[in-house]
């Protein structure tokens, strides 16, 4: 990989830079950074559980952020929101914390086959402790059939976890139906949803959805890295999975990352200030990018649903005959920053389990590219991307031994 | 507590503010914040495992920070440093990760009675999985006797964990002797040290010490919150305790907090730029504060050792006949920000287990106050604190039913 590193670090400044990789790492706008700054050294730099002034100011940040999260997901008084340091940690707490606290009621866990690794891996880890994990299949667009879920949930099932919006292909599940299907089969079941890719994209109302646990992450909505959150319905029992000195909350120990929480608070405010307009803007640019690619490039597969059942910010396509990883590098040289479904785990080229689950072949999954639209993108960003993508794909296909030879025009 | 909150939030601006609570939450100097800023939105805002330019720039931050940590603790090539999101998480990974990966070799864990809760609680949690935790006692100054440790380590022991510097009373253990004592009893034992309160205060050399695992935390050296680190000697086996998508490291999943790592990197540079001078400065102010208190206030107990065997930044004293929690509030009103050994866990007034372990009575522990000196403190800060402490103590003692009546002069 070191030659790629050299290539990237030495490449000249492209005419424009467009960052689309919000799936993997968020870009933090200046107004969010601004909101964090006082809490490093002017006020609230203390420990939220200590009764000195900088501590109480810190406590205010933690509590107002918690209240804002509660408000935007329509949580009720008595419910709680636990802050962790990442969405991965929130998902781990949901899965392992629920299982460990409810083992006496049963040992079966039902998740979908396209969950994020931070749901799948902790669930599988629990198998070493005597739990059993069952995976619900999805259709070719990533949807779970409520009837199949209903049939898989039984009296032994303590936990069901299915995403609200898929992180790779943008499938918006009919979550309310899925919760109903699971609770019809077993009213005692605890329902967790990973809503990390739903926040700021579609409305979230925990009461209407009927979920018991719901995960969020700051960096997916232009907040800083370093904050995850887990909504916990009143009465739902969880066991902590990390242990230490408690600050303001019982389920995650250690001092809260107060500046990051202040940034998350600001990012939520911005995402919900003009929610409908932001979503409409993202949806328009999404379709412009997707349709633009399909018009300009042959042999492209769209991964996931299209239209209203797809997240407004998600474009995921497979460019046949080439490697997504190579295209990621090629597009980076042109200032278009994306990621590939062939590279989600630590530079090991494994095809995305999500794409395989919806029926993509290995070679189709390897050629996949994820673009995530942000409310900060402009029409010109999409135009620029569309001006670069066909050339980049053509260049790599010309080098590919498996690409069919094109007829000269 | 709400009246305290109101009192604190409404109190006027004191003539000077001196923050001493670096034990619980660090204050981040402007040059460290400055070092973080580009990585929010100018460069390196990508995911360190993704092969686009912002991703590779992020990777550089992670790797150069790791290299710098390795350098300042004299790690060897082949050793590793794992970044977590807090010191608490680093300690949890060390204790639970080692136990889970080495269960076949034995089930006994030996820790000291004055370890941080993020070592004690995960160790105790492991008892549910069949492990056995044994606690080494300490003397009246917090020191562990190597002979006692040697006698407690046996063939069943897989892990020993003792701090380098105690977080409350500043005891600097003879760590090299302790490692030798433990490995003499069982050469296979894995030795972890929580060095979170040692970094920047005393030299750390993992090779000379002979430790296998060593925890650090950014916010204890004026770095931002959101970064912990665990040094792992080559060949030491750990199991991850949080599971998900891997980025650049195998033992802690999820995207690394790159801006916070850039801040940690800068904080390390600053702490080690003039290490000897910084330490001498802290030690001088420490003694000025401690001696100043003893000269001005009667009935004060010093908690922990004095002189070179105490951390250069640590002052911990018990003011008899009053509650440390009340004194924390009273001093806050005067702009002197401290914490108390009676309030380390989530506003629940429990006496510090460290103070009880060195033989303090409950009422002595309740009256304890921690001050942590920073290299940013000035003589005038100490003078100001010394001008406020006697009055504050006197005021509370006048209200205390158990304080002896003073003779009129």
Interface residues (C-beta under 8 A of the other chain):
Chain A: X1 X4 X5 X8 X9 X11 X19 X21 X24 X25 X26 X27 X28 X29 X30 X32 X33 X37 X40 X41 X45 X46 X47 X49 X50 X51 X52 X53 X54 X55 X56 X58 X59 X60 X85 X86 X87 X88 X89 X91 X92 X116 X117 X118 X121 X122 X124 X125 X219 X224 X225 X226 X241 X242 X243 X244 X245 X246 X247 X248 X249 X250 X253 X254 X255 X256 X257 X258 X259 X260 X325 X328 X329 X331 X332 X337 X338 X339 X343 X344 X345 X346 X347
Chain B: X1 X4 X5 X8 X9 X11 X19 X21 X24 X25 X26 X27 X28 X29 X30 X32 X33 X37 X40 X41 X45 X46 X47 X49 X50 X51 X52 X53 X54 X55 X56 X57 X58 X59 X60 X85 X86 X87 X88 X89 X91 X92 X116 X117 X118 X121 X122 X124 X125 X219 X224 X225 X226 X241 X242 X243 X244 X245 X246 X247 X248 X249 X250 X253 X254 X255 X256 X257 X258 X259 X260 X325 X328 X329 X331 X332 X337 X338 X339 X343 X344 X345 X346 X347
